Amino acid sequence: MNLTLRVWRQTGPDDAGGFVDYRVEGVTEDMSFLETLDLLNESLITSGDPHGPIAFDHDCREGICGQCGVMIDGVAHGPQPATTTCQLHMRHYRDGETILVEPWRSAAFPVVRDLVVDRGAFDRIIASGGYISVATGSAPEANLTPVPRPQADQSFTAAACIGCGACVAACPNGAAQLFTAAKLTHLNVLPQGQPERYERTIAMVEAMEAEGFGNCTNHAECEAVCPKEIPLGTIAKLNRDYIRASLRAPAKT
Amino acid sequence: MTVTGAPATDAPAIGAPTDQSRYFDARLAAKAPTGPIEERWDQRRFQVKLVNPANKRRFHVIVVGSGLAGAAAAATLGELGYRVSNFCYQDSPRRAHSIAAQGGINAAKNYQNDGDSIFRLFYDTVKGGDFRARESNVYRLAQLSVNIIDQAVAQGVPFARDYAGLLDNRSFGGAQVSRTFYAAGQTGQQLLLGAYQSLERQIAARTVEMYTRHEMLDVVLTDGEASGIVTRNLMTGEIKSHSAHAVVLATGGYSNAFFLSTNAMGCNVTAIWRAHRRGALMANPCFTQIHPTCIPVHGENQSKLTLMSESLRNDGRIWVPKAAEDARAAADIPDEERDYFLERRYPAFGNLVPRDVASRAAKAICDEGRGVGPGGYGVYLDFRDTAGGATAIAERYGNLFEMYSKITGEDPYATPMRIYPAPHYTMGGLWVDYDLASTIPGLFVLGEANFSDHGANRLGASALMQGLADGYFVLPATISDWLAGKLGKQPVGTDAAEFRRAETLVQDRTARLLGNQGKRTVDSIHKELGRVMWDHCGMARSEEGLRKAIGEVQQLRRDFWSDVKVTGEGTHLNQELEKAGRVADFLEFAELMCTDAMVREESCGGHYRLEHQTPEGEARRDDENFAHVTAWEMGGAGPEAGADGEAPLEMIERREPLVAEYVQPSQRSYK
């Protein structure tokens, strides 16, 4: 099939950027969305296009590394539920369609080039407290800490977050609540996570706010686009733990 | 190509029976203690020189790579008090390709009370590797496996649990016990996030400085010792030197030499190839693992292959129609007309034979014309007979079934999966001793980037184990022996002539790539390289095919340097330039892979030479002549040579003999 891709081109953070239309021929239904971009890039290189190939982030191409992610027709990772951009296949499109492709748009994710953004803020949120402080070698025998199935399952569901940033891109406020809540839920429901539970919650929420993400106003757009289907309930849990933490001790200054 | 053994003057022809001693090299001493194998790691930890806690902050260590091995090492060294600089090419350390490991991690906990032990895990790993691994290292790996599980659980890694809240296990290929710990089909992701979180904790504590989107493009030696690296900042194009007391490479494997593999798009051989060019010996580069259960190739525009975890072979049954070119739908083929060929050929292990065996069997069946799906290169993996039906399947493998259906558009709950082997893991890598030290003093190599533990074939769920053992436990214990000797000495400054020279080489190479003005895209050349390697250095190899491949790779290398087109400039994010540098290194490395495959005149593990097979088509090892590690040295001008693709590579063969002390080699039988 032949498609038109209307792609955001931007040479760097200070460039205004804009859309450019490209015709892509010979797309087959088995190809992934990123393979379609590959195909387009090959033709942009060989034809000597003045903008050159389109820069886009990607690595594992199997939906787990979280490095890929673009807005496709206004939806983070495109139209299929529970699907990363690399897992979107062209059988969902028809010959002659025009597809709009943009980078994540959020003040906290500045555009680097074309479809590539800087998501360093996510790493800094994790660094603020998204861990259990256990130095290598100091761990007890693993089965000394049983974890009841419901908690283990809840923790695992939240831990599936791949840190792609779709939640932020989809949120009208550019909030990072779902990302932060996923990590807090992963750690805060486990017995191992209890000693640092409230400090962690305060620290991560404060780090999130310091990065310039917006506030959560319950649009639930994040849950709708999350490729790993992290439930919105994790945000309720974040809020509960944050309120409890605030009542227990004054927030760190 | 020039192949020589030492002494080079009277090197024998390839394949001729040889006097082993001519290849021996004093640098290839494993340096493992010699007492009882179960005491060796304790002995070594007692022998190593220590660095006292107050002095640790005086030492600076560079760690390249942030996967399981790299992140675990960087975090642990940071916790110990060393100053660490950690580099990765991705935008976050959490994205390293360890994240994509699916099935699980082995550990000799014996929680299932099914007869497992450290010795059994050791034995299975040595046997699974077709007796081409170093026993001392493997035994240590089995010992440390139990500590890894403890560490991961303490970090909050959400492993699967039973209803009592205790850890669950599954079985995996090449073993008859259940010792694999798992987190659905996302075990690598969860273990990497555990290591990544520990790393971020150290970044916040300022013991580790993180450099994301930085690619290592050279190792710098001063006075013969590794004293730093040269990197390119992928965002700005800045070429910069970094110096330290030691350099640790944890940069993964080289399956992307085949272009199509289960590796991430960015996985590359550059870091270890650059180190090899600087003098580090490269061991067993032909030992590559072709994983049996991947989604078959769909077409010319395919960019990578996707693995379906080996754990699926616990419940899934592999079959093809008995009749060639049977066009019926799978459901319409009755049981008596199906050939469950693994169960037929290997009744004891059935669908759980090791990966090399399963892959070759699938290839043989498809070569007979009995493959299924478009093109005939696929076999069924069928879950029809799984106890518990769809509910049980969804619980164990839900995410894998979703992945499959997204890629193929088929519903694997309704019709069997179609799978075919694909390049997945590389057992070869830089040669290291028992301390994980390479032949360049001060340069250490961890995880898939080294060669040490898996011999000629890695068992499933053992890569995560090795990466974490190396990163959490081995390197942090052994590196002090090297660092202690450096007490009171500052790292060589990056203004030293050696650093300047290395930077100039990197800059020249970058300029050469950008200024080439050719016609061919980087990907088109990489795809062609992949086809050559898959056809001649893949699941079945022959001297004739390998000779042909070497000629084609050399030609392709010339084509690359004369005709590649790299767009854009060096001063901004330029993904074509990144790819070009990696492919240039693959084009050299591929020749070494083929050469290594040619001189190893036996079949073992994943290395299958058509000339060396039993009448039943099984691999025929030659312990008399090949019970050794082949470690290649680059001769000639090393890093200065061959930048234009014209200069021939000079490969000098060295050997480390392997001694079977505890596991006597036997014909590997899974029947």
Interface residues (C-beta under 8 A of the other chain):
Chain A: T11 G12 T28 E29 D30 M31 S32 L34 E35 D38 L39 E42 I45 T46 G52 P53 A55 D57 H58 D59 C60 R61 E62 G63 I64 C65 G66 Q67 Q80 A82 T83 Q87 L88 H89 R91 V112 R113 V116 D118 R119 G120 F122 D123 I126 A127 S128 G130 Y131 I132 S133 V134 A135 T136 G137 S138 A139 P140 E141 A142 N143 T145 P146 V147 P148 R149 A152 S155 F156 A159 A160 I162 G163 H186 L187 L190 Q192 G193
Chain B: A72 A75 T76 E79 Q90 D91 S92 P93 R94 R95 H97 I99 A100 K109 Y111 N147 I149 D150 Q151 A152 V153 A154 Q155 G156 P158 A160 R161 D162 Y163 A164 G165 L166 L167 A183 A184 Q186 Q189 Q190 L193 Y196 Q197 S198 E200 R201 I203 A204 M210 T212 M235 T262 A264 M265 G266 H298 G299 N301 Q302 S303 K304 T306 L307 E402 M403 K406 I407 G409 Y472 F473 P476 K519 T521 D523 S524 K565 T567 G568 H572 L573 Q575 E576
